[in-house]
Each structure stands twice: as C-alpha cells, then as structure tokens.
Amino acid sequence: MTVITKRFCIEILLSTFFILLGLVGLFAFFELIGQLGHVGKNRTLTEAFILTGLIIPLRIYQVMPLAALLGGVYTFSHWSSTSEFTVLRASGLSPQRLVSMIMLPALLLVGLTYFFGEVVAPPAERYSLELKTLAYKSDAITPRGYRSGVWLRDVIHEGEENRRTRYINVKYVKADNQLETGPWQLFEYDQNGRLLREMRAESAAYDKKAGWVLSDMVTLTYPVWKEGAEKVSGRIERTELKTYPLDSKLGPNIFGVLTTRPDEMSMLDLRRYITHLKNNQQVTDKEEVAFWRKAFYPFATLVMLALALPFAYMNARAGGTSIRIFGGIMIGIVFYVLNNVFTYLGALTSLSPIVMSMMPTVTMLLVAALAIYKVERR
C-alpha cells in the first residue's frame, strides 16, 4: 500500500465515520422523542432508550451510502482546496489509478454495510418487536398488516394423485417464546378443491422431532361429494384430541418471517420464505424484489464514493466545501428516490427483480463514470 493510498483510506474512513455518527445520532434523537411519548403509559424510560438503541443498526445500514458519499466529498474537496490533488494530477495520477486507490475503503464500507444489514439489524428488529409487545402487557406477536393472524398455505404430497392443500391461520406467536403460538385454524382441501377437514386448536408448541404439536384440537371431517350424486351421503364427523402432531414441514422460522417487514429481514430469512412460497405455488414478486434489493444495496456505498471523485477535480473557485457537501446531499436524495421508484416498479411490473434492483446502483455508477470523464477532459 502506497503512502497516498493509505492517506486516502484513513481520511475517507474517518470522514465517513464522523458523518455517519452525526446522521445516526440525528435519527436516534427523533426516535427517542417519539418513544418518550409512551413513557409512563406502557413503557419505562429505560425501555425507551433500549428501543432507540435497537433501531440504530438499521439506521446505520440505511444511511451508510449517504455517509460514504458525504465523507468522500469532504475528503476530495479538502485535497482539492489545498492543491494536493492538483500536485497528484501533475505527477501523473490517472482516473483509473484514483479509482483503484479508493477501492480499499469502499470495500471495507461495503462489508460493514452487509454486516449491519444481515447480522445486526434483523435480530435487533425482532427483539424490539418482542419488547414492544411485552411492554403493552401482551405476549402475542401478530403479523404486520393482518388483524386475523398469520395465514399460510401448505401443500402435502402423498403420491402423484393424492395432494392436499391446507390453509392455516395462526392467531399469534408468543413474544417470550416463538416456539409456542396461540390458536390454530386449518382448512384442508383435496386436489379438486373440495373441503375435507376443518381443524381448530387452542394452542401449539414446536418440537424438534415431532414438529408442531397442536393442543385441545377439534376436527370436523366433511363427507365427500361425488360428481353426479344428487346429494351428499354421510355425516359430519367431530373428533376431539388432547394433542395432535401436525404432518407438516412448516417451521417456527416462517412465523418469525411473517411478523417482520421484508426490508427488515435478512437475506437468509428472505430466501427461506421465498422457497416456502414457491413450494406452495404462491406469488413471490414482492419478496424477490426485497431480496435482490438487499443484495445490491451495500454496493451503493462503493458507487457513492465513485460519485464523490469528480469533486476532487473542482478548483477552489467552483465553490467551498459547504456547497459541495450540499451537492452531495442532493445526489444522495436522488439515489434514494431512484431506489424507491425501482423497488415499486419491480413489485408492480413483470420485469426481472434482479434487473429492477440493480438499476439504481447501475444508473448512479454510469453517472459517476460520465462525471469523471467530463472533469478529466476539461
């Protein structure tokens, strides 16, 4: 590592760190203000501070590209204002060499973004949800957007010509132990869409060997209507069981996934959920867009540093550091707008989720390359 590359790396990382600290501190302050409104009602001051701390990893993940952009703009503007960058250009520093010099801090920041987005933020968000649930004097975690509880589709294959489909409703998952749930309701259909059974259980617990074990279950078995028959022969049979091991491959991780928004889940959890949906012939567009967005989002940190490079070519007459920082903020806002627009387009259109997730990063990368070419050719 050359002396210049080392200086670039240290100054970019330090600038990014202090800007990240300021941005996250600002978000944490507003989050704490929102939490203080609940103090004395359903949570204590200590819980308010804990909940604020649990949101910080997600905020770090979200603002890392903007912090890298502003850190890069500040560093390159400083080198430009002191004529150090002019000396480097006069000594033969090419744009290609400059890009290679910023690769080390860029890759370090990309890795840090992945770490917070995949390792730290998802469990912190889940624990925050559990803490909020317990603070409301409840042990029930319900899925976001569904008042009736978790709804799942489960397909059971018993030979090529015998396939049953279950629609499962789980009222809630316990906050202090997600291996236990509230009431279950199951509707089981044959491959022709005829209702076979309806099952209701008061609670359930997950056993590693037996799977889900339903407690206090009542089963209603309906007679099968045959084509051509004038009426249904047979009676509805009612069966009561104290415990019943459910024949299903559903695991407790599926319920944890459904209580979290896709953009707050890890890529591993998203992949498992997408696999479950595909195995049950369900639509996965929204989840796939979220998965590929999380896969490409950390690389936006590298692209943001590339966008900061043209600021190094500006002389002092092109504006002070504050003007350049303002320009960096505008670029960051444009990136976030593009990211959200392409996310919605990916969910609403039939275009490839991979392509739609890549478009914001690729677009900004092309803008960075064009800007570097323009300032170099002046």
Sequence and secondary structure as in RCSB ss.txt:
>XXXX:A:sequence
MTVITKRFCIEILLSTFFILLGLVGLFAFFELIGQLGHVGKNRTLTEAFILTGLIIPLRIYQVMPLAALLGGVYT
FSHWSSTSEFTVLRASGLSPQRLVSMIMLPALLLVGLTYFFGEVVAPPAERYSLELKTLAYKSDAITPRGYRSGV
WLRDVIHEGEENRRTRYINVKYVKADNQLETGPWQLFEYDQNGRLLREMRAESAAYDKKAGWVLSDMVTLTYPVW
KEGAEKVSGRIERTELKTYPLDSKLGPNIFGVLTTRPDEMSMLDLRRYITHLKNNQQVTDKEEVAFWRKAFYPFA
TLVMLALALPFAYMNARAGGTSIRIFGGIMIGIVFYVLNNVFTYLGALTSLSPIVMSMMPTVTMLLVAALAIYKV
ERR
>XXXX:A:secstr
  HHHHHHHHHHHHHHHHHHHHHHHHHHHHHHHHHHTTBTTTB HHHHHHHHHHHHHHHHHHHHHHHHHHHHHHH
HHHHHHTTHHHHHHHTT  HHHHHHHTHHHHHHHHHHHHHIIIIIHHHHHHHHHHHHHHHTT  EE  TT TT E
EEEEEEESSTT EEEEEEEE  EESS TTEES EEEEEE TTS EEEEEEEEEEEEETTTEEEEEEEEEEE    
 TT SS  S  EEEEEEEEE      HHHHHHHTS GGGS HHHHHHHHHHHHHTT   HHHHHHHHHHHHTTHH
HHHHHHHHGGGGG  GGG  HHHHHHHHHHHHHHHHHHHHHHHHHHHHSSS HHHHHHHHHHHHHHHHHHHHHHH
HH 
